Amino acid sequence: AVVGDEHRFMKAIPTEAVCLNCHGTDIQPEVQAKITEWYPEDRAVGYSEGDIRGAFVVVRSLAAD
């Protein structure tokens, strides 16, 4: 989509089966321990396959340099 002098592109991030190892409801204890250590504020869990977890966004200026 063109908005003013910018082109914006957004693509959803669907949850795939492999994502559930860290973002699902049945996370292995050793994986959960590392997630808690590395990302103590993380709340990106409880997803099911096919859920939308967010989106990638790219914004590009259309103005001449």
C-alpha positions in Angstrom: 0.0 0.0 0.0 1.2 3.5 -0.8 0.8 5.9 2.1 2.0 9.4 1.4 5.6 9.1 0.4 6.0 5.5 1.7 5.2 2.0 0.4 4.3 -0.3 3.2 4.1 -4.1 3.1 2.8 -6.4 5.9 2.9 -10.2 6.0 1.3 -12.2 8.8 3.5 -14.6 10.8 1.5 -17.8 11.1 2.4 -20.3 13.8 3.8 -23.5 12.3 4.3 -26.8 14.1 8.0 -26.1 14.7 7.1 -22.8 16.4 5.2 -24.7 19.1 8.5 -26.0 20.6 9.0 -22.5 22.1 5.6 -20.8 21.6 3.1 -23.6 22.3 1.4 -24.9 25.4 3.5 -28.0 26.0 7.1 -26.7 26.2 9.8 -29.0 27.4 11.2 -28.0 30.8 14.8 -27.5 29.5 13.5 -25.3 26.7 11.3 -23.3 29.1 14.3 -22.8 31.4 16.4 -21.2 28.6 13.5 -19.1 27.4 13.1 -17.8 31.0 16.8 -17.2 31.3 17.2 -15.4 27.9 13.8 -13.7 27.7 12.5 -13.2 31.3 9.7 -10.9 30.1 8.6 -13.3 27.3 4.8 -13.9 27.0 4.7 -15.4 23.5 3.4 -18.8 24.5 0.1 -20.6 24.4 -0.2 -20.6 20.6 -1.6 -23.3 18.4 -0.7 -24.3 14.9 -2.2 -21.8 12.4 -2.5 -18.9 15.0 -1.2 -15.5 13.8 1.7 -14.4 16.1 2.3 -11.0 14.6 3.5 -9.5 11.3 6.6 -8.6 9.4 6.4 -5.0 8.2 8.6 -3.3 5.6 8.4 0.5 5.0 10.2 2.0 2.1 10.4 5.7 1.3 9.3 6.7 -2.2 10.8 10.1 -2.0 13.7 10.8 -4.4 17.1 11.1 -2.6 
